[in-house]
Amino acid sequence: MIEQQLEIPGSGALHENFIPIKPGYPSSTLYCLFFNSDDITARYGQIAYSLPEKVRVIGIDRPASESFRTIEEYAIDSAERIIDLQKEGPVHLAGFCFGGLIALKTALILEEKGYDVNCCLIDIPYHRKKFKYYIEYGAYYYLARKKWLYTLVNSKLKKKLRRNAKKYNYKTLWSKELYFKGPCILFLGKYMCYRDSDEEFRENLSSHFEQLKHFSREEHHLDLLIGHSAREIAAAIGEWFNS
């Protein structure tokens, strides 16, 4: 059933990094971006099955790589695979935490290519660009980007390099030029605004979006993907497919 409804007419099965989460109509597809190393199907499952029956949900998994990859590189890879599968918009994206940043960059790439894009970001990391981040994490990022070195170090050091390089990547992502014009839904949990007051945090973050609907919730980070919060997120996303 799932395999039949996820088949690409005329071109065979899905790309190996596409993970079927919920069957539905190809014309009503939601793409969910990976985060960390968690199981995509399990993590997005409650949101997926709270969506209207017609909505097909596909997870985009982390591409295999021996080297550290940036948010931008993941986004380019995701955008290319979506374009291969879907030749016209609108494109519907969702991402949790680090996956939300990949979803946002993917949305920007698709928008530049002329696609209409809807984007749902769930508890994403947001930090205003500060010089201290370059000092604090920049060295790790530099070393992780040296592919010849990265492949030689032991697994423990490699993990430390990857973790801190990723911090540098998302802490310095939010330049003034980052601006998404399409509709965006933002769900934030209890602790993502710890660097500023809640009001200041929302004001700074909203400056990067033209059409932003913001929701604040008292749940902890991963709790946004289950129970009432998952159903509420699904209801907000579901409006894209009912319009």
Buried (B, 14 or more C-beta within 10 A) or exposed (E): EEEEEBEBEEEEEBBEBBBBBBBBEBEBBBBBBBBEEBEBBEBBBBBBBBBBEEBBBBBBBBBEEEBBBBBBBBBBBBBEBBBEBBEEBBBBBBBBBBBBBBBBBBBBBBBEEEBBBBBBBBBBBBBBEEEEBBEBBBBBBEBBBEEEBBEEBEEEEBEBBBEBBBBBBBBBBBEEEBEBEBBBBBBBBBEBBEEBEEEEBBEBBEEBBEEBEBBBBEBEBEBBBBEEBBBBBBEBBBEBBEE
